[in-house]
């Protein structure tokens, strides 16, 4: 059971916080595919 939301693209991996020297929770990246999401 993961604490992170499921990836809407591949539905296999989880979306984890991924930072580009910005706010930690601004960018999320899938652990399985290369899908990225930006939350503001």
Beta strands, then each sheet from edge to edge (+ up, - down):
strand 1: 15-17
strand 2: 27-30
strand 3: 36-38
sheet 1: 1+ 2- 3+
end
